[in-house]
């Protein structure tokens, strides 16, 4: 279900700049702002990226040295 977002006190300069960008792309102001919000929501935060990296490193059971040795010994 789609929700409604209302933003108050947007400076006129910011609103006009965003409207101009929407027009330059051939989009309505609403379409343009919706795409901006969707793109922002899809982009992971720094904290989320760091958590994913930490999680991956915890799952890795072999060190790079062990992997290289195994490759050299023909075990892979």
HTML snippet that shows the backbone in 3Dmol.js (N, CA, C, O; Angstrom):
<script src="https://3Dmol.org/build/3Dmol-min.js"></script>
<div id="view" style="width:600px;height:400px;position:relative"></div>
<script>
const pdb = `
ATOM      1  N   UNK A   1       0.844  -1.179   0.000  1.00  0.00           N
ATOM      2  CA  UNK A   1       0.000   0.000   0.000  1.00  0.00           C
ATOM      3  C   UNK A   1       0.887   1.238   0.000  1.00  0.00           C
ATOM      4  O   UNK A   1       1.824   1.338   0.792  1.00  0.00           O
ATOM      5  N   UNK A   2       0.598   2.153  -0.863  1.00  0.00           N
ATOM      6  CA  UNK A   2       1.376   3.381  -0.957  1.00  0.00           C
ATOM      7  C   UNK A   2       0.971   4.335   0.153  1.00  0.00           C
ATOM      8  O   UNK A   2      -0.191   4.398   0.555  1.00  0.00           O
ATOM      9  N   UNK A   3       1.948   5.066   0.630  1.00  0.00           N
ATOM     10  CA  UNK A   3       1.701   6.034   1.682  1.00  0.00           C
ATOM     11  C   UNK A   3       1.798   7.449   1.143  1.00  0.00           C
ATOM     12  O   UNK A   3       2.136   7.667  -0.020  1.00  0.00           O
ATOM     13  N   UNK A   4       1.502   8.383   1.989  1.00  0.00           N
ATOM     14  CA  UNK A   4       1.554   9.793   1.641  1.00  0.00           C
ATOM     15  C   UNK A   4       2.663  10.432   2.450  1.00  0.00           C
ATOM     16  O   UNK A   4       2.760  10.218   3.659  1.00  0.00           O
ATOM     17  N   UNK A   5       3.504  11.222   1.786  1.00  0.00           N
ATOM     18  CA  UNK A   5       4.575  11.948   2.460  1.00  0.00           C
ATOM     19  C   UNK A   5       4.362  13.426   2.194  1.00  0.00           C
ATOM     20  O   UNK A   5       4.175  13.842   1.051  1.00  0.00           O
ATOM     21  N   UNK A   6       4.391  14.209   3.250  1.00  0.00           N
ATOM     22  CA  UNK A   6       4.251  15.654   3.102  1.00  0.00           C
ATOM     23  C   UNK A   6       5.460  16.300   3.759  1.00  0.00           C
ATOM     24  O   UNK A   6       5.811  15.974   4.893  1.00  0.00           O
ATOM     25  N   UNK A   7       6.089  17.211   3.043  1.00  0.00           N
ATOM     26  CA  UNK A   7       7.266  17.900   3.573  1.00  0.00           C
ATOM     27  C   UNK A   7       6.944  19.383   3.660  1.00  0.00           C
ATOM     28  O   UNK A   7       6.570  20.007   2.667  1.00  0.00           O
ATOM     29  N   UNK A   8       7.087  19.928   4.829  1.00  0.00           N
ATOM     30  CA  UNK A   8       6.790  21.346   5.050  1.00  0.00           C
ATOM     31  C   UNK A   8       8.080  22.164   5.056  1.00  0.00           C
ATOM     32  O   UNK A   8       9.176  21.637   5.249  1.00  0.00           O
ATOM     33  N   UNK A   9       7.916  23.435   4.845  1.00  0.00           N
ATOM     34  CA  UNK A   9       8.997  24.420   4.954  1.00  0.00           C
ATOM     35  C   UNK A   9      10.147  24.169   3.991  1.00  0.00           C
ATOM     36  O   UNK A   9      11.307  24.389   4.341  1.00  0.00           O
ATOM     37  N   UNK A  10       9.844  23.714   2.792  1.00  0.00           N
ATOM     38  CA  UNK A  10      10.874  23.532   1.767  1.00  0.00           C
ATOM     39  C   UNK A  10      11.222  24.916   1.227  1.00  0.00           C
ATOM     40  O   UNK A  10      10.338  25.640   0.770  1.00  0.00           O
ATOM     41  N   UNK A  11      12.489  25.288   1.275  1.00  0.00           N
ATOM     42  CA  UNK A  11      12.865  26.608   0.750  1.00  0.00           C
ATOM     43  C   UNK A  11      12.488  26.735  -0.730  1.00  0.00           C
ATOM     44  O   UNK A  11      12.613  25.782  -1.499  1.00  0.00           O
ATOM     45  N   UNK A  12      12.026  27.924  -1.111  1.00  0.00           N
ATOM     46  CA  UNK A  12      11.602  28.159  -2.493  1.00  0.00           C
ATOM     47  C   UNK A  12      12.698  27.823  -3.490  1.00  0.00           C
ATOM     48  O   UNK A  12      12.419  27.264  -4.551  1.00  0.00           O
ATOM     49  N   UNK A  13      13.945  28.157  -3.164  1.00  0.00           N
ATOM     50  CA  UNK A  13      15.058  27.892  -4.080  1.00  0.00           C
ATOM     51  C   UNK A  13      15.204  26.393  -4.332  1.00  0.00           C
ATOM     52  O   UNK A  13      15.429  25.966  -5.464  1.00  0.00           O
ATOM     53  N   UNK A  14      15.076  25.607  -3.280  1.00  0.00           N
ATOM     54  CA  UNK A  14      15.203  24.151  -3.409  1.00  0.00           C
ATOM     55  C   UNK A  14      14.043  23.593  -4.226  1.00  0.00           C
ATOM     56  O   UNK A  14      14.245  22.745  -5.095  1.00  0.00           O
ATOM     57  N   UNK A  15      12.837  24.063  -3.953  1.00  0.00           N
ATOM     58  CA  UNK A  15      11.662  23.590  -4.682  1.00  0.00           C
ATOM     59  C   UNK A  15      11.771  23.928  -6.159  1.00  0.00           C
ATOM     60  O   UNK A  15      11.481  23.090  -7.013  1.00  0.00           O
ATOM     61  N   UNK A  16      12.183  25.138  -6.461  1.00  0.00           N
ATOM     62  CA  UNK A  16      12.311  25.546  -7.864  1.00  0.00           C
ATOM     63  C   UNK A  16      13.401  24.744  -8.579  1.00  0.00           C
ATOM     64  O   UNK A  16      13.229  24.362  -9.736  1.00  0.00           O
ATOM     65  N   UNK A  17      14.516  24.490  -7.898  1.00  0.00           N
ATOM     66  CA  UNK A  17      15.601  23.705  -8.507  1.00  0.00           C
ATOM     67  C   UNK A  17      15.131  22.284  -8.811  1.00  0.00           C
ATOM     68  O   UNK A  17      15.430  21.742  -9.874  1.00  0.00           O
ATOM     69  N   UNK A  18      14.401  21.690  -7.883  1.00  0.00           N
ATOM     70  CA  UNK A  18      13.897  20.332  -8.092  1.00  0.00           C
ATOM     71  C   UNK A  18      12.844  20.288  -9.198  1.00  0.00           C
ATOM     72  O   UNK A  18      12.815  19.349  -9.994  1.00  0.00           O
ATOM     73  N   UNK A  19      11.986  21.299  -9.247  1.00  0.00           N
ATOM     74  CA  UNK A  19      10.981  21.361 -10.316  1.00  0.00           C
ATOM     75  C   UNK A  19      11.655  21.500 -11.674  1.00  0.00           C
ATOM     76  O   UNK A  19      11.217  20.891 -12.650  1.00  0.00           O
ATOM     77  N   UNK A  20      12.712  22.295 -11.741  1.00  0.00           N
ATOM     78  CA  UNK A  20      13.435  22.472 -13.004  1.00  0.00           C
ATOM     79  C   UNK A  20      14.092  21.164 -13.435  1.00  0.00           C
ATOM     80  O   UNK A  20      14.089  20.829 -14.620  1.00  0.00           O
ATOM     81  N   UNK A  21      14.653  20.428 -12.484  1.00  0.00           N
ATOM     82  CA  UNK A  21      15.268  19.131 -12.812  1.00  0.00           C
ATOM     83  C   UNK A  21      14.225  18.141 -13.309  1.00  0.00           C
ATOM     84  O   UNK A  21      14.474  17.382 -14.246  1.00  0.00           O
ATOM     85  N   UNK A  22      13.069  18.153 -12.684  1.00  0.00           N
ATOM     86  CA  UNK A  22      11.986  17.264 -13.124  1.00  0.00           C
ATOM     87  C   UNK A  22      11.567  17.614 -14.546  1.00  0.00           C
ATOM     88  O   UNK A  22      11.405  16.728 -15.385  1.00  0.00           O
ATOM     89  N   UNK A  23      11.394  18.889 -14.812  1.00  0.00           N
ATOM     90  CA  UNK A  23      10.979  19.331 -16.146  1.00  0.00           C
ATOM     91  C   UNK A  23      12.033  18.971 -17.188  1.00  0.00           C
ATOM     92  O   UNK A  23      11.694  18.565 -18.300  1.00  0.00           O
ATOM     93  N   UNK A  24      13.308  19.117 -16.835  1.00  0.00           N
ATOM     94  CA  UNK A  24      14.392  18.791 -17.766  1.00  0.00           C
ATOM     95  C   UNK A  24      14.386  17.308 -18.128  1.00  0.00           C
ATOM     96  O   UNK A  24      14.838  16.929 -19.209  1.00  0.00           O
ATOM     97  N   UNK A  25      13.885  16.486 -17.242  1.00  0.00           N
ATOM     98  CA  UNK A  25      13.817  15.043 -17.495  1.00  0.00           C
ATOM     99  C   UNK A  25      12.476  14.627 -18.096  1.00  0.00           C
ATOM    100  O   UNK A  25      12.251  13.451 -18.382  1.00  0.00           O
ATOM    101  N   UNK A  26      11.598  15.595 -18.283  1.00  0.00           N
ATOM    102  CA  UNK A  26      10.284  15.289 -18.833  1.00  0.00           C
ATOM    103  C   UNK A  26       9.381  14.574 -17.845  1.00  0.00           C
ATOM    104  O   UNK A  26       8.487  13.826 -18.241  1.00  0.00           O
ATOM    105  N   UNK A  27       9.613  14.802 -16.567  1.00  0.00           N
ATOM    106  CA  UNK A  27       8.830  14.147 -15.517  1.00  0.00           C
ATOM    107  C   UNK A  27       8.028  15.183 -14.747  1.00  0.00           C
ATOM    108  O   UNK A  27       8.382  16.362 -14.702  1.00  0.00           O
ATOM    109  N   UNK A  28       6.957  14.727 -14.152  1.00  0.00           N
ATOM    110  CA  UNK A  28       6.224  15.616 -13.255  1.00  0.00           C
ATOM    111  C   UNK A  28       7.052  15.778 -11.981  1.00  0.00           C
ATOM    112  O   UNK A  28       7.937  14.976 -11.687  1.00  0.00           O
ATOM    113  N   UNK A  29       6.745  16.816 -11.252  1.00  0.00           N
ATOM    114  CA  UNK A  29       7.439  17.068  -9.987  1.00  0.00           C
ATOM    115  C   UNK A  29       7.257  15.876  -9.052  1.00  0.00           C
ATOM    116  O   UNK A  29       8.208  15.438  -8.405  1.00  0.00           O
ATOM    117  N   UNK A  30       6.033  15.354  -8.985  1.00  0.00           N
ATOM    118  CA  UNK A  30       5.750  14.207  -8.128  1.00  0.00           C
ATOM    119  C   UNK A  30       6.542  12.973  -8.557  1.00  0.00           C
ATOM    120  O   UNK A  30       7.122  12.288  -7.714  1.00  0.00           O
ATOM    121  N   UNK A  31       6.572  12.680  -9.868  1.00  0.00           N
ATOM    122  CA  UNK A  31       7.334  11.523 -10.368  1.00  0.00           C
ATOM    123  C   UNK A  31       8.810  11.641 -10.000  1.00  0.00           C
ATOM    124  O   UNK A  31       9.436  10.682  -9.549  1.00  0.00           O
ATOM    125  N   UNK A  32       9.344  12.836 -10.202  1.00  0.00           N
ATOM    126  CA  UNK A  32      10.763  13.065  -9.928  1.00  0.00           C
ATOM    127  C   UNK A  32      11.074  12.854  -8.445  1.00  0.00           C
ATOM    128  O   UNK A  32      12.029  12.160  -8.098  1.00  0.00           O
ATOM    129  N   UNK A  33      10.268  13.452  -7.583  1.00  0.00           N
ATOM    130  CA  UNK A  33      10.499  13.299  -6.142  1.00  0.00           C
ATOM    131  C   UNK A  33      10.316  11.857  -5.691  1.00  0.00           C
ATOM    132  O   UNK A  33      11.057  11.375  -4.834  1.00  0.00           O
ATOM    133  N   UNK A  34       9.339  11.168  -6.260  1.00  0.00           N
ATOM    134  CA  UNK A  34       9.121   9.763  -5.912  1.00  0.00           C
ATOM    135  C   UNK A  34      10.340   8.923  -6.274  1.00  0.00           C
ATOM    136  O   UNK A  34      10.771   8.080  -5.487  1.00  0.00           O
ATOM    137  N   UNK A  35      10.900   9.153  -7.467  1.00  0.00           N
ATOM    138  CA  UNK A  35      12.105   8.418  -7.868  1.00  0.00           C
ATOM    139  C   UNK A  35      13.275   8.721  -6.938  1.00  0.00           C
ATOM    140  O   UNK A  35      14.040   7.822  -6.587  1.00  0.00           O
ATOM    141  N   UNK A  36      13.416   9.989  -6.537  1.00  0.00           N
ATOM    142  CA  UNK A  36      14.483  10.342  -5.596  1.00  0.00           C
ATOM    143  C   UNK A  36      14.330   9.583  -4.278  1.00  0.00           C
ATOM    144  O   UNK A  36      15.307   9.058  -3.743  1.00  0.00           O
ATOM    145  N   UNK A  37      13.119   9.528  -3.765  1.00  0.00           N
ATOM    146  CA  UNK A  37      12.875   8.824  -2.499  1.00  0.00           C
ATOM    147  C   UNK A  37      13.120   7.327  -2.628  1.00  0.00           C
ATOM    148  O   UNK A  37      13.718   6.717  -1.742  1.00  0.00           O
ATOM    149  N   UNK A  38      12.666   6.736  -3.718  1.00  0.00           N
ATOM    150  CA  UNK A  38      12.867   5.299  -3.925  1.00  0.00           C
ATOM    151  C   UNK A  38      14.350   4.978  -4.054  1.00  0.00           C
ATOM    152  O   UNK A  38      14.829   4.003  -3.475  1.00  0.00           O
ATOM    153  N   UNK A  39      15.082   5.800  -4.816  1.00  0.00           N
ATOM    154  CA  UNK A  39      16.526   5.590  -4.970  1.00  0.00           C
ATOM    155  C   UNK A  39      17.249   5.719  -3.634  1.00  0.00           C
ATOM    156  O   UNK A  39      18.139   4.925  -3.327  1.00  0.00           O
ATOM    157  N   UNK A  40      16.873   6.704  -2.850  1.00  0.00           N
ATOM    158  CA  UNK A  40      17.511   6.910  -1.548  1.00  0.00           C
ATOM    159  C   UNK A  40      17.221   5.742  -0.612  1.00  0.00           C
ATOM    160  O   UNK A  40      18.109   5.293   0.113  1.00  0.00           O
ATOM    161  N   UNK A  41      16.002   5.257  -0.622  1.00  0.00           N
ATOM    162  CA  UNK A  41      15.636   4.135   0.245  1.00  0.00           C
ATOM    163  C   UNK A  41      16.353   2.855  -0.161  1.00  0.00           C
ATOM    164  O   UNK A  41      16.632   2.007   0.687  1.00  0.00           O
ATOM    165  N   UNK A  42      16.655   2.705  -1.446  1.00  0.00           N
ATOM    166  CA  UNK A  42      17.322   1.493  -1.938  1.00  0.00           C
ATOM    167  C   UNK A  42      18.822   1.513  -1.676  1.00  0.00           C
ATOM    168  O   UNK A  42      19.460   0.461  -1.662  1.00  0.00           O
ATOM    169  N   UNK A  43      19.388   2.693  -1.470  1.00  0.00           N
ATOM    170  CA  UNK A  43      20.830   2.814  -1.268  1.00  0.00           C
ATOM    171  C   UNK A  43      21.168   2.454   0.180  1.00  0.00           C
ATOM    172  O   UNK A  43      20.614   3.050   1.104  1.00  0.00           O
ATOM    173  N   UNK A  44      22.064   1.492   0.394  1.00  0.00           N
ATOM    174  CA  UNK A  44      22.397   1.118   1.771  1.00  0.00           C
ATOM    175  C   UNK A  44      23.179   2.228   2.473  1.00  0.00           C
ATOM    176  O   UNK A  44      23.934   2.974   1.848  1.00  0.00           O
ATOM    177  N   UNK A  45      22.982   2.313   3.763  1.00  0.00           N
ATOM    178  CA  UNK A  45      23.747   3.268   4.556  1.00  0.00           C
ATOM    179  C   UNK A  45      25.152   2.727   4.777  1.00  0.00           C
ATOM    180  O   UNK A  45      25.415   1.550   4.532  1.00  0.00           O
ATOM    181  N   UNK A  46      26.044   3.578   5.235  1.00  0.00           N
ATOM    182  CA  UNK A  46      27.403   3.134   5.543  1.00  0.00           C
ATOM    183  C   UNK A  46      27.356   2.044   6.610  1.00  0.00           C
ATOM    184  O   UNK A  46      28.082   1.054   6.521  1.00  0.00           O
ATOM    185  N   UNK A  47      26.518   2.221   7.602  1.00  0.00           N
ATOM    186  CA  UNK A  47      26.403   1.222   8.671  1.00  0.00           C
ATOM    187  C   UNK A  47      25.936  -0.127   8.120  1.00  0.00           C
ATOM    188  O   UNK A  47      26.422  -1.172   8.552  1.00  0.00           O
ATOM    189  N   UNK A  48      25.004  -0.109   7.177  1.00  0.00           N
ATOM    190  CA  UNK A  48      24.523  -1.362   6.581  1.00  0.00           C
ATOM    191  C   UNK A  48      25.613  -2.053   5.765  1.00  0.00           C
ATOM    192  O   UNK A  48      25.752  -3.275   5.816  1.00  0.00           O
ATOM    193  N   UNK A  49      26.376  -1.277   5.022  1.00  0.00           N
ATOM    194  CA  UNK A  49      27.474  -1.845   4.231  1.00  0.00           C
ATOM    195  C   UNK A  49      28.522  -2.450   5.152  1.00  0.00           C
ATOM    196  O   UNK A  49      29.009  -3.552   4.899  1.00  0.00           O
ATOM    197  N   UNK A  50      28.869  -1.744   6.209  1.00  0.00           N
ATOM    198  CA  UNK A  50      29.860  -2.258   7.155  1.00  0.00           C
ATOM    199  C   UNK A  50      29.368  -3.529   7.838  1.00  0.00           C
ATOM    200  O   UNK A  50      30.148  -4.457   8.052  1.00  0.00           O
ATOM    201  N   UNK A  51      28.097  -3.581   8.177  1.00  0.00           N
ATOM    202  CA  UNK A  51      27.532  -4.781   8.810  1.00  0.00           C
ATOM    203  C   UNK A  51      27.584  -5.967   7.857  1.00  0.00           C
ATOM    204  O   UNK A  51      27.910  -7.080   8.270  1.00  0.00           O
ATOM    205  N   UNK A  52      27.268  -5.739   6.590  1.00  0.00           N
ATOM    206  CA  UNK A  52      27.358  -6.831   5.605  1.00  0.00           C
ATOM    207  C   UNK A  52      28.787  -7.328   5.469  1.00  0.00           C
ATOM    208  O   UNK A  52      29.030  -8.533   5.401  1.00  0.00           O
ATOM    209  N   UNK A  53      29.728  -6.402   5.429  1.00  0.00           N
ATOM    210  CA  UNK A  53      31.135  -6.792   5.304  1.00  0.00           C
ATOM    211  C   UNK A  53      31.576  -7.582   6.533  1.00  0.00           C
ATOM    212  O   UNK A  53      32.278  -8.585   6.408  1.00  0.00           O
ATOM    213  N   UNK A  54      31.169  -7.135   7.717  1.00  0.00           N
ATOM    214  CA  UNK A  54      31.524  -7.841   8.947  1.00  0.00           C
ATOM    215  C   UNK A  54      30.922  -9.236   8.943  1.00  0.00           C
ATOM    216  O   UNK A  54      31.583 -10.204   9.318  1.00  0.00           O
ATOM    217  N   UNK A  55      29.688  -9.338   8.526  1.00  0.00           N
ATOM    218  CA  UNK A  55      29.005 -10.624   8.480  1.00  0.00           C
ATOM    219  C   UNK A  55      29.695 -11.585   7.521  1.00  0.00           C
ATOM    220  O   UNK A  55      29.848 -12.768   7.825  1.00  0.00           O
ATOM    221  N   UNK A  56      30.109 -11.081   6.373  1.00  0.00           N
ATOM    222  CA  UNK A  56      30.803 -11.927   5.399  1.00  0.00           C
ATOM    223  C   UNK A  56      32.149 -12.395   5.935  1.00  0.00           C
ATOM    224  O   UNK A  56      32.535 -13.547   5.742  1.00  0.00           O
ATOM    225  N   UNK A  57      32.859 -11.497   6.608  1.00  0.00           N
ATOM    226  CA  UNK A  57      34.175 -11.887   7.113  1.00  0.00           C
ATOM    227  C   UNK A  57      34.054 -12.930   8.214  1.00  0.00           C
ATOM    228  O   UNK A  57      34.936 -13.775   8.362  1.00  0.00           O
ATOM    229  N   UNK A  58      32.978 -12.883   8.987  1.00  0.00           N
ATOM    230  CA  UNK A  58      32.767 -13.890  10.029  1.00  0.00           C
ATOM    231  C   UNK A  58      32.458 -15.253   9.426  1.00  0.00           C
ATOM    232  O   UNK A  58      32.810 -16.284  10.000  1.00  0.00           O
ATOM    233  N   UNK A  59      31.801 -15.261   8.269  1.00  0.00           N
ATOM    234  CA  UNK A  59      31.459 -16.528   7.622  1.00  0.00           C
ATOM    235  C   UNK A  59      32.659 -17.165   6.941  1.00  0.00           C
ATOM    236  O   UNK A  59      32.683 -18.377   6.731  1.00  0.00           O
ATOM    237  N   UNK A  60      33.647 -16.366   6.598  1.00  0.00           N
ATOM    238  CA  UNK A  60      34.829 -16.899   5.918  1.00  0.00           C
ATOM    239  C   UNK A  60      35.642 -17.695   6.938  1.00  0.00           C
ATOM    240  O   UNK A  60      36.117 -17.140   7.929  1.00  0.00           O
ATOM    241  N   UNK A  61      35.798 -18.988   6.693  1.00  0.00           N
ATOM    242  CA  UNK A  61      36.501 -19.836   7.658  1.00  0.00           C
ATOM    243  C   UNK A  61      37.957 -20.025   7.301  1.00  0.00           C
ATOM    244  O   UNK A  61      38.769 -20.354   8.166  1.00  0.00           O
ATOM    245  N   UNK A  62      38.304 -19.823   6.037  1.00  0.00           N
ATOM    246  CA  UNK A  62      39.684 -20.002   5.626  1.00  0.00           C
ATOM    247  C   UNK A  62      40.356 -18.652   5.443  1.00  0.00           C
ATOM    248  O   UNK A  62      39.752 -17.698   4.954  1.00  0.00           O
ATOM    249  N   UNK A  63      41.614 -18.592   5.846  1.00  0.00           N
ATOM    250  CA  UNK A  63      42.366 -17.372   5.596  1.00  0.00           C
ATOM    251  C   UNK A  63      42.858 -17.389   4.158  1.00  0.00           C
ATOM    252  O   UNK A  63      42.854 -18.434   3.506  1.00  0.00           O
ATOM    253  N   UNK A  64      43.274 -16.251   3.673  1.00  0.00           N
ATOM    254  CA  UNK A  64      43.785 -16.188   2.302  1.00  0.00           C
ATOM    255  C   UNK A  64      45.034 -17.045   2.154  1.00  0.00           C
ATOM    256  O   UNK A  64      45.270 -17.615   1.088  1.00  0.00           O
ATOM    257  N   UNK A  65      45.837 -17.144   3.211  1.00  0.00           N
ATOM    258  CA  UNK A  65      47.036 -17.982   3.168  1.00  0.00           C
ATOM    259  C   UNK A  65      46.644 -19.442   2.978  1.00  0.00           C
ATOM    260  O   UNK A  65      47.261 -20.151   2.184  1.00  0.00           O
ATOM    261  N   UNK A  66      45.616 -19.897   3.707  1.00  0.00           N
ATOM    262  CA  UNK A  66      45.164 -21.282   3.569  1.00  0.00           C
ATOM    263  C   UNK A  66      44.641 -21.555   2.165  1.00  0.00           C
ATOM    264  O   UNK A  66      44.885 -22.626   1.609  1.00  0.00           O
ATOM    265  N   UNK A  67      43.935 -20.608   1.597  1.00  0.00           N
ATOM    266  CA  UNK A  67      43.395 -20.775   0.245  1.00  0.00           C
ATOM    267  C   UNK A  67      44.527 -20.880  -0.764  1.00  0.00           C
ATOM    268  O   UNK A  67      44.502 -21.749  -1.635  1.00  0.00           O
ATOM    269  N   UNK A  68      45.523 -20.002  -0.655  1.00  0.00           N
ATOM    270  CA  UNK A  68      46.664 -20.027  -1.585  1.00  0.00           C
ATOM    271  C   UNK A  68      47.427 -21.335  -1.462  1.00  0.00           C
ATOM    272  O   UNK A  68      47.807 -21.928  -2.472  1.00  0.00           O
ATOM    273  N   UNK A  69      47.654 -21.790  -0.236  1.00  0.00           N
ATOM    274  CA  UNK A  69      48.355 -23.068  -0.043  1.00  0.00           C
ATOM    275  C   UNK A  69      47.574 -24.219  -0.667  1.00  0.00           C
ATOM    276  O   UNK A  69      48.154 -25.090  -1.315  1.00  0.00           O
ATOM    277  N   UNK A  70      46.271 -24.220  -0.474  1.00  0.00           N
ATOM    278  CA  UNK A  70      45.442 -25.283  -1.041  1.00  0.00           C
ATOM    279  C   UNK A  70      45.487 -25.254  -2.560  1.00  0.00           C
ATOM    280  O   UNK A  70      45.541 -26.305  -3.199  1.00  0.00           O
ATOM    281  N   UNK A  71      45.466 -24.075  -3.137  1.00  0.00           N
ATOM    282  CA  UNK A  71      45.545 -23.962  -4.593  1.00  0.00           C
ATOM    283  C   UNK A  71      46.891 -24.461  -5.108  1.00  0.00           C
ATOM    284  O   UNK A  71      46.958 -25.155  -6.123  1.00  0.00           O
ATOM    285  N   UNK A  72      47.954 -24.105  -4.406  1.00  0.00           N
ATOM    286  CA  UNK A  72      49.295 -24.541  -4.817  1.00  0.00           C
ATOM    287  C   UNK A  72      49.446 -26.051  -4.703  1.00  0.00           C
ATOM    288  O   UNK A  72      50.102 -26.683  -5.531  1.00  0.00           O
ATOM    289  N   UNK A  73      48.840 -26.618  -3.681  1.00  0.00           N
ATOM    290  CA  UNK A  73      48.946 -28.062  -3.462  1.00  0.00           C
ATOM    291  C   UNK A  73      47.984 -28.846  -4.349  1.00  0.00           C
ATOM    292  O   UNK A  73      47.970 -30.076  -4.311  1.00  0.00           O
ATOM    293  N   UNK A  74      47.191 -28.150  -5.137  1.00  0.00           N
ATOM    294  CA  UNK A  74      46.265 -28.821  -6.037  1.00  0.00           C
ATOM    295  C   UNK A  74      45.053 -29.402  -5.345  1.00  0.00           C
ATOM    296  O   UNK A  74      44.404 -30.299  -5.883  1.00  0.00           O
ATOM    297  N   UNK A  75      44.739 -28.912  -4.170  1.00  0.00           N
ATOM    298  CA  UNK A  75      43.588 -29.434  -3.435  1.00  0.00           C
ATOM    299  C   UNK A  75      42.290 -28.756  -3.841  1.00  0.00           C
ATOM    300  O   UNK A  75      41.231 -29.085  -3.306  1.00  0.00           O
ATOM    301  N   UNK A  76      42.348 -27.859  -4.734  1.00  0.00           N
ATOM    302  CA  UNK A  76      41.117 -27.160  -5.142  1.00  0.00           C
ATOM    303  C   UNK A  76      40.875 -27.336  -6.593  1.00  0.00           C
ATOM    304  O   UNK A  76      39.889 -26.822  -7.121  1.00  0.00           O
TER     305      UNK A  76
END
`;
const viewer = $3Dmol.createViewer("view");
viewer.addModel(pdb, "pdb");
viewer.setStyle({}, {cartoon: {color: "spectrum"}});
viewer.zoomTo();
viewer.render();
</script>
